[in-house]
Amino acid sequence: MPARQIPSYPRTGAHRARRQTSRQKINSILSRRERLVGELALLRQQGAASKFIDNAQQLLTRWWSGTTWDAREELLKSADWLLRLEKRHGSQTERSS
């Protein structure tokens, strides 16, 4: 019996565009994560240690791997928010000193 042939369908331009768009989205998500991880490291080097930083670190490491790309976008938003809170908290602490 001959091997079963799987029909090949021509890929449409829309399919390629969708794949390219999703690849761009993934690259954007990964670069945003890299930027946030770098900011976390910089804040830690400067002596900032708070729950905001710890929680952002957890979102970008522990919770990152088991999620979908859409969920990772939400993790990035949350981590970014936590870093902004830390920066605001840090700048207020410096002013009051």
N, C-alpha and C positions, 0 to 999 in steps of 0.2 A: 504494500500500500504506500503510495507516495506521501511525502511529508505535507502536512496541511499548510496551505499558503495563507498568510495573513494579508488581507488587502491593505495596500498603502494608499492613504489619501493625501492628496497634495496639501501642504500646509498653506493656509491662507495668510495674506498680509496681516489680517486682524489677529491671527494666532501668534504670529511673530511679534507684533507690536505689544500684545498682552504679555508675552513672555519677557520682552525687553523691559516693559514697564515694571513687572514684578521684580526683575533682577535689579533695576534701578532702586526700587523701594527697599529691597533687602540691603543693598549697598548703603543706602541712606540710613537705615536703621542701625547697621553695624558701625558706620562712622559716627553717628550720634552717640552710640554706646561708648565707643572709644574715647570720644571727647569728654563725656561725663566721668568715665573711669579716671582719665587724666586729671580732671578737676578735683576729684576726690583725693587722689594721691597728693596733689599740690596743697590742698587744704590740710591734709594730715601732716605734710612736711612743715607747714607753717604753724603747727601746734594745735590746730583746731581738732577737738575731739568732742563729739556730741552725739546724741541719739539720731539727729537728722542725718549725719554722715553715716553712722552705722546702718540706719534703715535704708539709705540710698545704696549702700554697698550690698546689702542683702538682696535688694531688688535686681541689681545688675549682675549678681553672681548666683546665689542660691536659687532664686525663683526664675532665672532667665532660661535655663536649659530645657525645662519641660513644657515650655509654652509655645503657642503659635506665633507667627510673625505679627498678627494683629494685636495679640496680648502683649508682645514685646514692645510694641509702640506705646501701649498704655503704661507699661513699666517705665519706659523712658520718660514719659510725661510726669509720672509720679516722682521719679528720681530727680528730675530737673527741678521740680517744685521744692523738694526737700533741700536741694543745694541752694536754691534761691533763699529759702527760709534761713538756712545756716549763714549765708553771706549777710543777710539783713540782720540777723541776731548778732553776728560778729561785729558788724559795723556799729550797731547800737551799743554794744558792750565797750568798744573802743572809745566812743564819744562820751560815755558816762564815767570813764576812768579819769 
